Structure formats: C-alpha cells, structure tokens
Amino acid sequence: MAITSANQLELLQTAEAVAREKMIDPGLVVEAMEESLARAAKSRYGSEMDIRVSIDRKTGRATFTRVRTVVEDEELENYQSELTVEQAKQYMENPAVGDTFVEEVPPVEMGRIAAQSAKQVILQKVREAERDRQYEEFKDRAGTIINGVVKREEYGNVIVDVGRGEGILRRNEKIGRESYRPNDRVRCFIKDVRREARGPQIFLSRTAPEFMAELFKMEVPEIYDGIIEIKAVARDPGSRAKIAVISYDSGIDPVGACVGMRGSRVQAVVNELQGEKIDIIPWNEDQPTFLVNALQPAEVTKVVLDEEAERIEVVVPDEQLSLAIGRRGQNVRLASQLTGLDIDIMTESEESERRQKEFEIRTKLFMDALDVDEFFAQLLVAEGFTNLEEVGYVELDELLVIDGVDEDTAKELQTRARETLEAAAKAALAHARELGAEDSLIEFEGLTPQMVEALAEDGVKTLEDFATCADWELAGGWTTEGGERIKDDGLLEKFDVSLEEAQNMVMTARVMLGWVDPTELEASEDAGAEDADEAQEEAEA
C-alpha cells in the first residue's frame, strides 16, 4: 500500500471510525497509525535510521522524515541517526551538540508483511487506549454497586458487560453455587479497579461484606441520608450474615428501619443475596454489650473482656451452647468477625468448675504459706484475696472485715505473708545468681527477684541482654498467622507486666547503657503526646 493522495483522506476516516467504535480519542488512533507507518518505513530504509511520520489532521497527508542528532565526535555511534558538528555544517549554520537535522524522505510502499505489522501496532495502541479510557471511567466507582449483563463464563469466572467496559466476577466472589447464562442481568459490587497491562481491570464481587452494606443503603433511605450508620458487617455468603447498625436520631429505631414494614426492606436484600439470612443487630460502644447483641439469638449469662489480648469469654446456659456456637460454628464466627474479638464460649457448668478449681488452688496457697486451716483460707479467698502480696501489704482495715479476725490476727497474717514473700525473693535471687545473673540486671529498678530469675532461666543475664529484648518478648502478645491469632508468651507475663511497662523498662535500660539519647527520647514522647492531643481534638471536632 502506498500513501498516495487517493487514500490520504481515507486514513482520517478510518481513524474516526475506529475511535467512534471504541469510544476513544481519534488523535490516539492517528498516533498509532503514525507509529505503524514509521515502523514500516524503518524496515524499508533500515532499522538504525530514526524515521518519523506525521499525518496532517486535516488533509490526511503523511509526511516521512529522517531525523539526525548532532553529537560530539567521540560520542558518534550510529551514523544513520547521528552526525558530528563538522558533518552538520554541510546542512546547517552554526550547528551545536543536541541540534537535530530533519530531512524529508520519499513515502514507502507497504508490502503485505509491513501492512500486517502496521495493523498489529494500530490494534495494540487502540486496545491500550481503550483500557486507559475504561480505567479512568471506573476508577472512582470502586466501592459502589453496578448492574451488568452476563457476556460469557470462563472456567467458573463470569465476564460481565458493565456498559463501557467489562468486569470479571471470579468464582470465589459468587454466592454459593450461583450460575449464570449469557444475557442474564446481574448486580455486583465493584471491589477493585486496577490498571493492568493484560487481563481484566474491573473486579466484581457478590460475597464482599460491603456489597450487603451498599444494598441496605439502596433500600433504607435513613442509611443513605446518614441518620442510620452501618458500623460492621460479617457474612457467610449465601447462608447467614450479621449487620450492626446505629441510629443518630433517638426517634428512629435502627433495627426497625432496616427491617421495614412487614420486613419489606430486609427481604429485598435477602432476595438479592439468594436467601441469605440476615441478623440486624443494634451497635453499642460497650464491647461486652455489643457482643451479647451479636450472639443473638443465644442468651448470654456473663461476659469477661480481656482488652489487651482482644479476647472475650462468654458464659451461656448449658442448653444454649449449641445455639450460641451455631451450625459448624457459624454464629460465634460471625459474631467474632463483627466485633473484631476472639470469643471463647463456655457453659455455666464449665465456668463453675473452673472457678471451683481456682478457689481450691488459692485456698491451698494460703494454707501452705500462712499456716492457717482450710476454713480460714477459704474465708480469705471468698473476700477476694488472690495472692500473698495482697494479704501482706493491704490496708489492715480490709483484713478486719473478715469474720473472726481481730487486729492481732490481722497483723500476724501480714507478718507471715511478708516473711513468706521475703523467703521466696531470697531463694529466687540466689537461683538467679547461680544461673549467672549479673548485678546490673539484679539492681535494675522495676525488676523483682522472681522476674530476674525468670529472665536468667531464659538466658537474659545482663542489662545489655535485657535492653535488646522487645516489649512483646517480655509482656507477651498476639500475632496473626494464616488468619488465626496465635499467643506469644512473654518472659514476665506471669507477673502481670503490661506492654507499656515492658516498653518503659527496656527504653530505660537503653538510656542507662547510652544506646539512646534521653533528650531525643523526651522529644519523641512530646511529639507523640502532641499527635495524640491533635487526634483527640479532631475526634471531638
């Protein structure tokens, strides 16, 4: 094919037709044509030449030019696209390094192979432009619901026509065993829009918790208007879900508004989700109260919250255990997802048995350490005393409230408790020294002899060893592996050392050793306090 006056205008007409069909800028198609023609010209004149093609946007005339750049003598590598200053003087006045010499060359005749190559370049450019247009159009629509038409199914994944683009509904994003046929209408949540070189760009989902939240927003005007807010959603797609809502208008019941007249609103969502059962739960700032609501329909007798570990113990009546756990653990799993807490469920009989064991262990501790009979030891436990420190160093009045305890008896109890504690401390210190604990660690403020003993048993024997410890190694913590929370036992966890206390002790040790500048430490603490204050002010605002 030769670029002649007969087909010059045809180039522009073709470009406009392709651009209209693909809904992209005609200029991009013309640029693709220019690149394809330049590639064909290079195959004719030589690939080392810098051949460029410019198509006039009005007449369609294609101009072929050869460009050569002026370089230093020693930098001349490609004489086809470069020339020295001396050589450039033949064509230019006062040439300088970096100048370009442009000359027009005759148009080329495009053979069959060159034409095929040009077609491929144009198609590739058009595809890239189409993908860029699709990304720009849908990138701001992530997180919304879209209606589409099923085009085809590939290996379980559904390709959905979403208007000016195509989305993919992967197999694991479909509810249960949903199957679709071409031209079926489907409603999906746009989970993500990514700029990809190949393959899909718009990723759809029907299993995402956000899909349910958006459906409720469409069905419940109060949610759309912001009067009611969806605080959390947990789903077992196609089977059951829990959604927590709160109302900012005391006159509107959030659960009733979401259910609707005779259940019309929630039923519309259930129908869209293939019959998925939905529990609508009132949200509460108090986590134990929220959890009691989340475990509905099971009744909860008692809740014990461990905020640091983000775990919660729930006691239910014996006959309610299976209801609280749910089929295959579904109810407790959804409640855990909704609250963000690990939940341990036990029956009243199991909790009673555990409390009885703890009672017996503490009773024996007081019998052995204080040399008192079982009845008296049980009185101490019943009054809430859990360890010898509490007995030895509590205010005397707290012991006098126990039946049969006068001032002399109370003082004798405290003396025995303190003597036992001192003996235990001496034994622990002696054992720590035997293990190699140095005075730098033993004399460190905040560490008891028993703590030093526990550290020495694990190989932490000097202040330097202690300063290299992480706070979670001392206080313990939780890590998540494979979606499961795993407990990390701390060296000082049994002494009730918190993460903050462990952090302060480690930083103090580092300052004492000169590893950390105390002024820098104070500056960082001040900055942290300022950030906290600013965050608080923003929250209040």
C-alpha positions as CSV (number, residue, x, y, z in Angstrom):
1,M,0.0,0.0,0.0
2,A,1.4,3.4,-1.0
3,I,0.5,6.5,0.9
4,T,-0.9,8.5,-2.1
5,S,-3.4,11.3,-2.5
6,A,-6.1,8.7,-3.3
7,N,-6.1,7.2,0.2
8,Q,-4.8,10.1,2.3
9,L,-8.3,11.1,3.4
10,E,-9.2,7.5,4.0
11,L,-6.6,7.4,6.8
12,L,-8.5,10.1,8.8
13,Q,-11.9,8.5,8.0
14,T,-10.6,5.1,9.3
15,A,-9.2,6.8,12.4
16,E,-12.5,8.5,13.2
17,A,-14.5,5.3,12.6
18,V,-12.3,3.2,14.9
19,A,-12.3,6.0,17.6
20,R,-16.1,6.2,17.4
21,E,-16.5,2.5,17.7
22,K,-14.1,2.1,20.7
23,M,-15.2,5.5,22.3
24,I,-11.6,6.8,22.4
25,D,-9.9,10.0,21.1
26,P,-9.3,9.9,17.3
27,G,-5.9,11.6,17.9
28,L,-4.8,8.4,19.7
29,V,-5.7,6.3,16.6
30,V,-3.8,8.7,14.3
31,E,-0.8,8.5,16.6
32,A,-0.9,4.7,16.3
33,M,-1.1,5.0,12.5
34,E,1.9,7.3,12.5
35,E,3.9,4.8,14.6
36,S,2.9,1.9,12.4
37,L,3.9,3.8,9.2
38,A,7.2,4.8,10.8
39,R,7.9,1.1,11.6
40,A,7.2,0.1,8.0
41,A,9.5,2.9,6.8
42,K,12.3,1.6,9.0
43,S,12.0,-1.8,7.6
44,R,12.4,-0.2,4.1
45,Y,15.2,2.3,4.9
46,G,17.0,0.5,7.7
47,S,16.2,-0.1,11.4
48,E,19.1,2.1,12.5
49,M,17.6,5.2,11.0
50,D,15.3,7.5,13.0
51,I,12.3,7.7,10.7
52,R,9.3,9.6,11.9
53,V,5.9,10.0,10.3
54,S,3.5,12.9,10.7
55,I,-0.1,12.7,9.5
56,D,-1.9,16.1,8.8
57,R,-5.0,16.1,10.9
58,K,-7.0,18.0,8.2
59,T,-5.8,16.6,4.9
60,G,-4.6,13.2,6.0
61,R,-1.3,13.7,4.1
62,A,1.5,11.6,5.7
63,T,5.0,13.2,5.8
64,F,8.0,10.9,6.2
65,T,11.1,12.5,7.7
66,R,14.6,11.3,8.7
67,V,16.0,12.8,11.9
68,R,19.7,13.0,12.8
69,T,21.0,14.4,16.1
70,V,24.3,16.4,16.4
71,V,26.8,14.8,18.8
72,E,30.4,15.1,19.9
73,D,33.0,13.4,17.7
74,E,33.9,10.8,20.3
75,E,30.2,10.0,21.0
76,L,29.3,9.1,17.4
77,E,28.0,5.6,17.5
78,N,25.2,5.4,14.9
79,Y,26.0,7.3,11.7
80,Q,22.5,6.7,10.4
81,S,20.8,8.7,13.1
82,E,23.7,10.9,14.4
83,L,26.2,13.2,12.9
84,T,29.2,15.2,14.2
85,V,29.4,19.0,14.3
86,E,31.7,19.1,11.2
87,Q,29.3,16.9,9.2
88,A,26.3,19.0,10.3
89,K,27.9,22.2,8.8
90,Q,27.1,20.9,5.4
91,Y,23.4,21.2,6.1
92,M,23.1,23.7,9.0
93,E,24.5,27.1,10.0
94,N,26.4,27.1,13.3
95,P,25.3,23.6,14.4
96,A,25.6,22.7,18.2
97,V,25.6,19.5,20.1
98,G,22.0,18.4,20.6
99,D,20.6,20.1,17.5
100,T,18.6,17.9,15.1
101,F,18.7,17.9,11.3
102,V,15.4,16.9,9.7
103,E,15.0,16.0,6.1
104,E,12.0,14.6,4.2
105,V,12.3,11.2,2.6
106,P,10.1,9.6,0.0
107,P,7.0,7.7,1.2
108,V,7.3,3.9,1.3
109,E,5.3,1.2,-0.5
110,M,3.9,-1.1,2.2
111,G,4.2,-4.8,1.4
112,R,1.9,-7.5,2.8
113,I,4.1,-8.1,5.8
114,A,4.6,-4.4,6.6
115,A,0.9,-3.8,6.3
116,Q,0.2,-6.7,8.7
117,S,2.7,-5.3,11.1
118,A,1.2,-1.8,10.9
119,K,-2.3,-3.3,11.6
120,Q,-1.0,-5.0,14.7
121,V,0.6,-1.8,16.0
122,I,-2.7,0.1,15.4
123,L,-4.8,-2.6,17.1
124,Q,-2.4,-2.7,20.1
125,K,-2.5,1.1,20.5
126,V,-6.2,1.1,20.2
127,R,-6.5,-1.6,22.9
128,E,-4.2,0.3,25.2
129,A,-6.2,3.5,24.7
130,E,-9.5,1.6,25.3
131,R,-8.1,0.1,28.6
132,D,-6.9,3.6,29.7
133,R,-10.3,5.0,29.0
134,Q,-12.0,2.2,30.9
135,Y,-9.7,2.6,33.9
136,E,-10.3,6.4,34.0
137,E,-14.0,5.9,33.8
138,F,-14.4,3.2,36.5
139,K,-11.5,4.0,39.0
140,D,-13.8,6.4,41.0
141,R,-16.6,3.9,41.0
142,A,-14.8,1.3,43.2
143,G,-16.9,0.6,46.3
144,T,-20.3,1.0,44.5
145,I,-22.9,-1.3,43.1
146,I,-23.3,-1.7,39.4
147,N,-25.8,-3.5,37.2
148,G,-24.4,-5.6,34.3
149,V,-25.2,-8.2,31.7
150,V,-23.5,-11.6,31.6
151,K,-21.5,-12.0,28.4
152,R,-19.9,-15.4,29.0
153,E,-18.4,-17.8,31.6
154,E,-14.8,-18.8,31.6
155,Y,-13.6,-21.6,33.9
156,G,-16.2,-20.6,36.5
157,N,-15.4,-16.9,36.2
158,V,-18.2,-14.7,34.8
159,I,-17.4,-11.9,32.4
160,V,-19.9,-9.1,32.9
161,D,-20.7,-6.2,30.5
162,V,-20.9,-3.1,32.7
163,G,-21.6,-0.6,30.0
164,R,-18.5,1.0,28.6
165,G,-16.3,-1.8,29.9
166,E,-16.1,-5.4,31.1
167,G,-15.8,-6.7,34.6
168,I,-14.9,-10.1,36.0
169,L,-16.8,-11.9,38.7
170,R,-14.4,-14.6,39.9
171,R,-15.6,-18.0,41.0
172,N,-14.8,-17.3,44.7
173,E,-16.8,-14.0,44.6
174,K,-20.0,-15.7,43.6
175,I,-22.6,-16.6,46.2
176,G,-22.8,-20.3,46.8
177,R,-23.4,-22.2,43.6
178,E,-24.7,-19.3,41.5
179,S,-24.7,-20.0,37.8
180,Y,-25.4,-17.5,35.0
181,R,-26.2,-17.7,31.4
182,P,-25.4,-15.2,28.7
183,N,-27.7,-12.1,28.7
184,D,-28.7,-12.6,32.4
185,R,-28.8,-9.4,34.4
186,V,-26.6,-9.3,37.5
187,R,-26.0,-6.8,40.3
188,C,-22.4,-6.7,41.6
189,F,-20.2,-4.7,43.9
190,I,-17.1,-3.1,42.3
191,K,-14.5,-4.4,44.6
192,D,-11.4,-3.1,42.9
193,V,-10.3,-1.2,39.7
194,R,-6.7,-1.7,38.7
195,R,-4.6,-0.5,35.8
196,E,-3.4,-3.8,34.3
197,A,-1.4,-4.4,31.1
198,R,-3.4,-7.5,30.3
199,G,-6.5,-9.3,31.5
200,P,-9.4,-7.8,33.5
201,Q,-9.3,-4.4,35.2
202,I,-12.7,-4.2,36.9
203,F,-13.0,-6.8,39.7
204,L,-16.6,-7.5,40.9
205,S,-17.9,-9.3,43.9
206,R,-21.2,-10.6,45.4
207,T,-19.6,-12.0,48.6
208,A,-18.0,-8.9,49.9
209,P,-19.5,-7.6,53.2
210,E,-19.6,-4.1,51.6
211,F,-22.0,-5.5,48.9
212,M,-24.6,-6.1,51.6
213,A,-23.9,-2.7,53.2
214,E,-24.5,-1.0,49.8
215,L,-27.7,-2.9,49.2
216,F,-29.1,-1.8,52.6
217,K,-28.1,1.8,51.7
218,M,-30.2,1.5,48.5
219,E,-33.2,0.0,50.3
220,V,-33.1,2.1,53.5
221,P,-33.3,5.9,52.9
222,E,-32.2,6.6,56.5
223,I,-28.9,4.9,55.8
224,Y,-28.4,6.9,52.6
225,D,-29.2,10.2,54.5
226,G,-26.7,9.3,57.3
227,I,-29.4,9.1,60.0
228,I,-28.5,5.4,60.5
229,E,-25.0,4.1,60.0
230,I,-23.8,0.6,59.3
231,K,-20.9,0.1,61.8
232,A,-19.9,-3.5,60.9
233,V,-20.9,-6.4,58.6
234,A,-20.0,-10.1,58.8
235,R,-21.1,-12.6,56.2
236,D,-21.1,-16.3,55.4
237,P,-22.1,-15.7,51.8
238,G,-25.3,-17.4,50.8
239,S,-26.0,-18.7,54.2
240,R,-26.1,-16.1,57.0
241,A,-25.0,-12.6,57.9
242,K,-24.9,-10.2,60.8
243,I,-25.0,-6.4,60.3
244,A,-24.6,-3.9,63.2
245,V,-26.4,-0.5,62.9
246,I,-26.7,2.6,65.0
247,S,-29.2,5.5,64.8
248,Y,-28.1,9.1,65.3
249,D,-31.8,10.1,65.8
250,S,-33.3,9.0,69.1
251,G,-36.7,8.8,67.5
252,I,-35.7,6.2,64.9
253,D,-35.2,2.6,65.7
254,P,-32.2,1.4,63.5
255,V,-33.2,-2.2,63.5
256,G,-36.9,-1.5,62.7
257,A,-35.9,0.9,59.9
258,C,-33.7,-1.7,58.3
259,V,-36.3,-4.4,58.6
260,G,-39.0,-2.2,57.1
261,M,-42.8,-2.6,57.0
262,R,-43.5,-6.3,57.3
263,G,-39.9,-7.0,56.6
264,S,-40.1,-5.5,53.1
265,R,-36.7,-3.7,53.2
266,V,-34.6,-6.6,54.5
267,Q,-36.5,-9.1,52.3
268,A,-35.4,-7.1,49.2
269,V,-31.8,-7.6,50.3
270,V,-32.3,-11.3,51.2
271,N,-33.8,-11.9,47.7
272,E,-30.8,-10.3,46.0
273,L,-28.4,-12.5,48.2
274,Q,-30.1,-15.8,47.3
275,G,-32.0,-16.2,50.5
276,E,-29.1,-15.3,52.9
277,K,-30.5,-15.0,56.4
278,I,-29.6,-11.6,58.0
279,D,-29.4,-10.7,61.7
280,I,-29.7,-7.0,62.2
281,I,-28.1,-6.0,65.5
282,P,-28.0,-2.7,67.4
283,W,-24.4,-1.5,67.7
284,N,-23.1,-0.4,71.1
285,E,-19.9,1.3,72.1
286,D,-19.6,-1.0,75.1
287,Q,-18.0,-4.1,73.7
288,P,-19.5,-6.7,76.1
289,T,-23.0,-5.3,75.4
290,F,-22.3,-5.3,71.7
291,L,-21.1,-8.9,71.9
292,V,-24.2,-10.0,73.8
293,N,-26.3,-8.5,70.9
294,A,-24.1,-10.1,68.3
295,L,-24.5,-13.6,69.7
296,Q,-28.3,-13.4,69.3
297,P,-30.4,-15.5,69.3
298,A,-28.4,-17.1,72.1
299,E,-28.7,-15.8,75.6
300,V,-25.6,-14.7,77.5
301,T,-25.2,-15.1,81.2
302,K,-21.7,-13.4,81.7
303,V,-19.0,-11.7,79.7
304,V,-15.4,-11.3,80.7
305,L,-13.3,-9.0,78.4
306,D,-9.5,-9.0,78.1
307,E,-8.9,-5.8,76.1
308,E,-5.1,-6.2,75.8
309,A,-5.4,-9.6,74.2
310,E,-8.6,-8.7,72.3
311,R,-10.2,-11.8,73.6
312,I,-13.5,-12.2,75.3
313,E,-15.0,-15.0,77.4
314,V,-18.7,-15.6,77.2
315,V,-20.7,-17.8,79.6
316,V,-24.0,-19.2,78.3
317,P,-26.6,-21.6,79.9
318,D,-25.8,-25.2,79.2
319,E,-28.8,-25.7,77.0
320,Q,-27.9,-22.6,74.9
321,L,-24.4,-23.7,74.0
322,S,-25.2,-25.2,70.6
323,L,-27.3,-22.2,69.7
324,A,-24.5,-19.8,70.6
325,I,-22.0,-21.7,68.6
326,G,-24.3,-22.2,65.7
327,R,-24.1,-24.8,62.9
328,R,-20.4,-25.5,62.2
329,G,-19.5,-22.6,64.5
330,Q,-21.3,-20.1,62.2
331,N,-22.9,-18.0,64.8
332,V,-19.8,-17.4,67.0
333,R,-17.6,-17.0,63.9
334,L,-19.8,-14.2,62.5
335,A,-20.1,-12.6,66.0
336,S,-16.2,-12.7,66.2
337,Q,-15.9,-11.0,62.8
338,L,-18.5,-8.4,63.7
339,T,-16.8,-7.4,67.0
340,G,-13.2,-8.0,66.0
341,L,-12.6,-10.1,69.1
342,D,-11.6,-13.7,69.7
343,I,-14.5,-15.3,71.5
344,D,-14.3,-18.3,73.9
345,I,-17.7,-19.7,74.8
346,M,-18.2,-21.9,77.8
347,T,-21.3,-23.2,79.7
348,E,-22.3,-22.2,83.2
349,S,-21.2,-25.6,84.5
350,E,-17.8,-25.3,82.8
351,E,-17.3,-21.8,84.3
352,S,-18.4,-23.0,87.7
353,E,-15.9,-25.9,87.5
354,R,-13.1,-23.6,86.6
355,R,-13.9,-21.1,89.4
356,Q,-14.0,-24.0,91.8
357,K,-10.5,-25.1,90.7
358,E,-9.2,-21.5,91.1
359,F,-10.8,-21.4,94.6
360,E,-9.1,-24.6,95.6
361,I,-5.7,-23.5,94.3
362,R,-5.8,-20.2,96.2
363,T,-7.1,-21.9,99.3
364,K,-4.1,-24.3,99.3
365,L,-1.7,-21.4,98.7
366,F,-2.9,-19.6,101.8
367,M,-3.0,-22.8,103.9
368,D,0.6,-23.6,103.0
369,A,2.1,-20.1,103.0
370,L,0.2,-18.6,106.1
371,D,-0.1,-21.9,108.1
372,V,-3.9,-21.5,108.5
373,D,-6.6,-24.1,108.4
374,E,-8.8,-24.7,105.3
375,F,-11.8,-22.8,106.6
376,F,-9.8,-19.6,107.3
377,A,-8.0,-19.9,103.9
378,Q,-11.4,-20.2,102.2
379,L,-12.6,-17.0,104.1
380,L,-9.6,-15.1,102.6
381,V,-10.4,-16.3,99.1
382,A,-14.1,-15.5,99.5
383,E,-13.2,-12.0,100.4
384,G,-11.4,-11.6,97.1
385,F,-7.7,-12.1,98.1
386,T,-5.9,-13.8,95.3
387,N,-2.2,-13.8,96.3
388,L,0.2,-13.2,99.2
389,E,1.1,-9.7,98.1
390,E,-2.5,-8.6,98.6
391,V,-2.6,-10.1,102.1
392,G,0.9,-8.8,103.2
393,Y,0.6,-5.2,102.0
394,V,-3.1,-4.5,102.1
395,E,-4.6,-1.9,104.5
396,L,-5.2,-3.5,107.9
397,D,-8.9,-2.5,107.8
398,E,-9.5,-4.8,104.8
399,L,-8.5,-7.8,106.8
400,L,-10.5,-6.8,109.8
401,V,-13.8,-7.0,107.9
402,I,-13.4,-10.8,107.8
403,D,-15.4,-12.6,110.5
404,G,-13.3,-13.7,113.4
405,V,-10.2,-11.6,112.5
406,D,-9.1,-9.1,115.2
407,E,-6.2,-6.6,114.9
408,D,-3.6,-9.1,116.4
409,T,-4.7,-11.8,114.0
410,A,-4.6,-9.4,111.0
411,K,-1.0,-8.3,111.9
412,E,0.0,-11.9,112.4
413,L,-1.4,-12.8,108.9
414,Q,0.5,-9.9,107.3
415,T,3.8,-10.8,109.1
416,R,3.5,-14.4,107.9
417,A,2.7,-13.3,104.3
418,R,5.7,-10.9,104.2
419,E,8.1,-13.5,105.7
420,T,7.0,-16.0,103.0
421,L,7.4,-13.4,100.3
422,E,10.9,-12.4,101.5
423,A,12.0,-16.0,101.7
424,A,10.7,-16.6,98.2
425,A,12.6,-13.5,97.0
426,K,15.8,-14.6,98.6
427,A,15.5,-18.1,97.1
428,A,14.8,-16.6,93.6
429,L,17.7,-14.2,93.9
430,A,20.1,-17.0,94.9
431,H,18.9,-19.1,92.0
432,A,19.3,-16.2,89.6
433,R,22.9,-15.7,90.7
434,E,23.6,-19.4,90.3
435,L,22.3,-19.1,86.7
436,G,24.7,-16.2,86.1
437,A,22.5,-13.1,86.5
438,E,24.8,-10.0,87.0
439,D,24.3,-7.2,89.5
440,S,23.5,-4.8,86.6
441,L,20.3,-6.7,86.0
442,I,19.5,-7.6,89.6
443,E,19.7,-3.9,90.7
444,F,17.6,-2.6,87.8
445,E,14.6,-0.7,89.2
446,G,11.3,-2.4,88.4
447,L,12.5,-6.0,88.4
448,T,11.7,-8.2,91.3
449,P,14.0,-11.2,92.3
450,Q,11.4,-13.6,90.7
451,M,11.5,-11.6,87.5
452,V,15.3,-11.7,87.4
453,E,15.1,-15.4,88.0
454,A,12.6,-15.9,85.1
455,L,14.9,-13.8,82.8
456,A,18.0,-15.7,83.8
457,E,16.3,-19.0,83.1
458,D,15.8,-17.8,79.5
459,G,19.3,-16.6,79.1
460,V,18.8,-12.9,79.8
461,K,21.5,-12.3,82.4
462,T,22.9,-8.8,81.9
463,L,21.4,-5.3,81.5
464,E,22.7,-5.5,77.9
465,D,20.7,-8.7,77.3
466,F,17.6,-7.0,78.8
467,A,18.0,-3.9,76.7
468,T,17.9,-6.0,73.5
469,C,14.5,-7.5,74.3
470,A,11.4,-6.4,72.5
471,D,8.5,-5.3,74.7
472,W,6.3,-8.2,73.5
473,E,9.0,-10.7,74.4
474,L,8.6,-9.5,78.0
475,A,4.9,-8.8,78.2
476,G,3.6,-11.3,75.6
477,G,1.3,-10.6,72.8
478,W,-0.6,-11.9,69.8
479,T,0.3,-12.4,66.2
480,T,-1.8,-13.4,63.3
481,E,-0.7,-16.2,61.0
482,G,-2.9,-17.6,58.3
483,G,-5.9,-15.7,59.6
484,E,-5.5,-17.2,63.1
485,R,-4.4,-15.3,66.2
486,I,-1.5,-17.1,68.0
487,K,-0.4,-16.3,71.5
488,D,3.2,-15.3,72.2
489,D,4.1,-16.0,75.8
490,G,6.2,-13.2,77.5
491,L,9.1,-13.8,79.9
492,L,7.4,-11.6,82.5
493,E,3.8,-12.1,81.5
494,K,3.0,-14.2,84.6
495,F,4.0,-11.2,86.7
496,D,1.2,-9.1,85.1
497,V,3.7,-6.8,83.3
498,S,1.8,-4.7,80.7
499,L,3.2,-3.9,77.2
500,E,3.6,-0.3,78.2
501,E,5.5,-1.1,81.4
502,A,7.8,-3.5,79.4
503,Q,8.5,-0.8,76.8
504,N,9.3,1.8,79.5
505,M,11.7,-0.6,81.3
506,V,13.5,-1.6,78.0
507,M,13.9,2.1,77.0
508,T,15.2,3.0,80.5
509,A,17.8,0.2,80.2
510,R,18.9,1.5,76.8
511,V,19.3,5.1,78.1
512,M,21.4,3.8,81.1
513,L,23.7,1.9,78.6
514,G,24.0,5.0,76.5
515,W,22.3,3.4,73.5
516,V,19.6,6.1,73.4
517,D,19.9,9.8,73.9
518,P,17.4,10.7,76.7
519,T,16.8,14.2,75.1
520,E,15.8,12.5,71.8
521,L,13.5,10.2,73.8
522,E,11.8,13.1,75.5
523,A,11.4,14.9,72.2
524,S,9.8,11.8,70.6
525,E,7.5,11.4,73.6
526,D,6.5,15.1,73.4
527,A,5.8,14.7,69.7
528,G,3.7,11.6,70.4
529,A,1.7,13.4,73.1
530,E,1.1,16.3,70.7
531,D,-0.1,13.9,68.0
532,A,-2.4,12.3,70.5
533,D,-3.8,15.7,71.5
534,E,-4.3,16.7,67.9
535,A,-6.1,13.4,67.2
536,Q,-8.3,13.9,70.2
537,E,-9.2,17.5,69.1
538,E,-10.0,16.2,65.6
539,A,-12.2,13.5,67.1
540,E,-14.0,16.0,69.3
541,A,-14.5,18.4,66.4
